[in-house]
Structure formats: structure tokens, C-alpha cells
Amino acid sequence: MATKTKKIRHAGRFGAGYGTNVRKKLNIIESLQRKKQVCPHCKKQGVKRESSGIWYCKKCDKRFTGHAYYLEKQA
């Protein structure tokens, strides 16, 4: 498996052929979708993304739907 540098992060799995703008946008989206977010039911930090649009809160044990990559819509 190829090693990833700090600058490339999540987009390290792609080569140079995809261009810098595409890889920068991918890093922004994937870093947002992988971090824990605030649950709309119990208001605690513990929601993780299971798949596209499906979220699960470990604190209140609820599974619900939302936006594809991030719970709160980005402006």
C-alpha cells in the first residue's frame, strides 16, 4: 500500500493524474464525513456516518437519515 503524506491525506490513494483541485475537494469532503458530529436527538457528540445518508448515534442508540456527507448542511 502506498504511503500518504500530510499534504495529500485522504487523496493519497489517487495518483497525480486526477489533478490538485479534485484531490483538495475530496480531502475536504472526506475529513468532514469521517469526524464525529452532534446528534439532533440527544445533542451530544457521538454520531458517525454508516453509509451514504445513514447516521448512527452511539450515545442514544438511534439510527436515522440525513444528508449524504455531513449532518448539518454546509453553506
C-alpha positions as CSV (number, residue, x, y, z in Angstrom):
1,M,0.0,0.0,0.0
2,A,1.3,3.5,-0.9
3,T,2.3,5.8,1.9
4,K,0.3,9.1,2.4
5,T,1.8,12.4,3.2
6,K,0.4,15.2,5.3
7,K,-0.4,17.3,2.3
8,I,-2.3,14.6,0.3
9,R,-4.1,13.0,3.3
10,H,-7.2,11.0,2.1
11,A,-6.5,11.6,-1.6
12,G,-3.2,9.8,-1.3
13,R,-4.8,6.7,-2.8
14,F,-5.2,8.6,-6.1
15,G,-2.2,9.4,-8.4
16,A,-1.1,12.6,-9.9
17,G,-3.4,12.1,-12.9
18,Y,-6.5,13.4,-11.1
19,G,-5.3,17.0,-10.5
20,T,-4.9,19.1,-7.4
21,N,-8.3,20.7,-7.3
22,V,-10.2,17.4,-7.4
23,R,-7.9,16.0,-4.6
24,K,-8.4,19.1,-2.5
25,K,-12.2,18.9,-2.7
26,L,-12.1,15.2,-1.9
27,N,-10.0,15.9,1.2
28,I,-12.5,18.5,2.5
29,I,-15.5,16.2,2.0
30,E,-13.9,13.1,3.5
31,S,-12.5,14.8,6.5
32,L,-16.0,16.2,7.3
33,Q,-17.8,12.9,6.8
34,R,-15.4,10.9,9.0
35,K,-15.4,13.1,12.1
36,K,-18.0,12.7,14.9
37,Q,-20.9,15.1,14.8
38,V,-23.7,16.3,17.0
39,C,-26.8,14.2,17.4
40,P,-30.0,16.0,16.6
41,H,-31.9,13.9,19.2
42,C,-29.7,14.0,22.3
43,K,-27.4,17.0,21.3
44,K,-24.2,15.0,22.2
45,Q,-21.1,14.4,20.1
46,G,-21.4,10.8,19.0
47,V,-22.9,10.5,15.6
48,K,-20.9,8.6,12.9
49,R,-21.8,8.0,9.3
50,E,-22.6,4.4,8.5
51,S,-23.2,4.8,4.8
52,S,-24.4,7.5,2.4
53,G,-27.2,9.4,4.2
54,I,-27.4,6.9,7.2
55,W,-26.2,8.0,10.6
56,Y,-25.9,6.3,13.9
57,C,-25.6,7.8,17.4
58,K,-23.7,5.7,20.0
59,K,-25.0,7.8,22.9
60,C,-28.8,7.4,22.4
61,D,-28.6,4.3,20.2
62,K,-30.6,5.8,17.3
63,R,-30.1,5.3,13.6
64,F,-31.5,7.9,11.3
65,T,-31.2,9.5,7.9
66,G,-29.7,12.9,7.0
67,H,-27.5,14.5,4.4
68,A,-25.1,12.3,2.5
69,Y,-21.7,13.6,3.8
70,Y,-22.4,15.8,6.7
71,L,-25.4,16.2,9.0
72,E,-25.6,20.0,9.0
73,K,-25.8,21.4,5.5
74,Q,-22.8,23.4,4.6
75,A,-23.3,26.9,3.3
